[in-house]
Amino acid sequence: MIVHFSNHFRTATAALALAASLALTAGASAQEITVEHAQGETTLPGVPEKVFAFDIATVDTLNAIGVEVDGVPDASFPESLSRYADVMKIGSLFEPDYELVNAEQPDVIFVAGRSSSVYPQLSEIAPTVDLSVDWTDFPTTIKQRSETLGEIFGKQAEVAELIAEVDADIASVQAQAPSVGNALFISVSGGRVSAYGPGSRFGWVHDDLGIVPVIEDVEAATHGEAVSFEFLLETNPDWLFVLDRDAAVGAAEGGQPAAQVLDNEIVHQMSAWQNDQVVYVDPVNFYIVNGGLNALHEMVVQVGTAIGADVE
Amino acid sequence: MGRLFLAAAGVLALAGVSLFIGVSDVSIASLISGANDGRATMILLLSRIPRTLAIILAGMGLAIAGMIMQMLARNRFVEPSTAGTTESAGLGMLVVLLFFPDIPLIGKMLVASVFALAGTALFLRILREIPLRSVLLVPLVGIMLGGIISSITTFFAYRFELLQSLGNWQSGDFSTVMSGRYELLWIAAGLTVIAWLAADRFTVAGMGEDFTTNLGLNHRNVMTLGLIIVSLVSATVVVTVGSIPFLGLIVPNVVSLMMGDNMRRSIPWIAVFGAGFVLACDIVGRLVRFPYEIPIGTVVGIVGSAIFLYLLLRREARYG
């Protein structure tokens, strides 16, 4: 699976350039909007009406600020986005249905993460914007991407309000985190266990929320490091955050659900298990939606609630 | 016989090493002192012994399955992963994931076995249609057949977003083996015994259908028995620990280089070498990135493909 990261420098320039371009076009919504993003610069003829998004994080953010999305990928949607189950399906998370997209001619197409590699093909069909977020700077890049969306659709105020709410809850979690002990983030898929550390795909829980990692040096591999149950017992974190990956892709019954895999005599010896501090994170938010503003808020609230922070 | 015992002792020593390698502190001292509420004993019983047994059973079973396949296909380069057997078992796993996700492990294994059986039978059927039986053509046909079957699996796994779950299931990995999750492999041990008892028949069948019939054996029956053993072994291993490529090819070939093709004589050697090879590879996989693990499928894949190439080239040189 190919995943592209945007880099900080580009993100920063994108935000600046966007601000500059919007300053030029301010007050005239029918005029051109130039958006700088992870893969270059895209010019939109005006505020887009027919919106396609291959990235559920983008759908999540647009939904939160009240923008309709007319085409979405065929994938698992979280409860909050359940109405998108019936919206036109324009391909998978990875691969567009090019003929359909071409026939429909949307005003704008959003890609990110899983779909960012098809940016060149899609941008031949319609104006395309890559809103990939960076796992090593997760909340910050999500906020920047959301601001970009807010500016494209003239919803800056809504975005600012949501960001303020998220920031408040992140601050609450940060305040509580140092006093609750350390934690390990694992994912379970097909009966196997992988561990994640700071700087990895789920590392923002440590890096940005301030949850103390039980080990510092887990490699930042996309799909984590394979570990044994003994590893879990010996690192013995106070908190175990578990992503049930098979549940995320809607195959929970198919693989072995994480709870079933972890329910064994070795894991039972862990203090996280004995103190009832095993937290099954929302798999759709953490794995599928991942970079949406609303999803970020829900994830922060879930982690915060688990550790007893004052959230929402 | 003496040399065989020596080899077996070597494997037992490796098994001993395997028992004392892992993230937890398990040593003779910690076992005797019972420190930490006897945690060492618990880890030994729940994790180390099951893992070591699983490795030995899977290694023996796959090596012997490879030997039988080589006899039946009358080709040195055939084994479950170069004859479509493993891929067929994987397709069976996908069918289970899609249609009967809740059936117990034994049911999953049976479905995978039926698919493995069908795939292997298809391979042997295709071989019968190919007039030219070059040494290299036969495994190539098997690898192509496996490619077709796994592309079907991939297509549907992709459609139903099961690609990664299936990948995790299929890649060989002993990291989460523990008491209660490996016992199916004892079936492979039972089949190994049956293979041993029927070894002379397989040796004869390896000499061809006419020869077998002349000796008064029913060739079809021997083939069927062999197919069932191979398919059941492949399916139990794929379902419990995933696929371990090349193992069934390397071990029988090395043993055959040492002592010829009398299967009754070579089976114990194949079993011992199979177990020893997987033990050694798993120990390496546990040590290289300690305390993380490299899955056995990856380690055997790297070591195995190198030996596979060596055997291929060496053979070419001999006949070239």
Interface residues (C-beta under 8 A of the other chain):
Chain A: M1 A75 S76 S92 S189 G190 G191 R192 V193 A195 V218 E219 H223 E225 A226 V227 S228 F229 E230 F231 L233 E234 R245 D246 V249 G250 A251 E253 G254 G255 V261 N264 E265 I266 Q269
Chain B: G22 V23 S24 R39 M42 I43 L46 S47 L97 L98 P101 D102 F160 E161 L162 Q164 S165 L166 G167 N168 W169 D173 S175 T176 M178 S179 G180 R181 R289 P291 Y292 E293 I294 P295
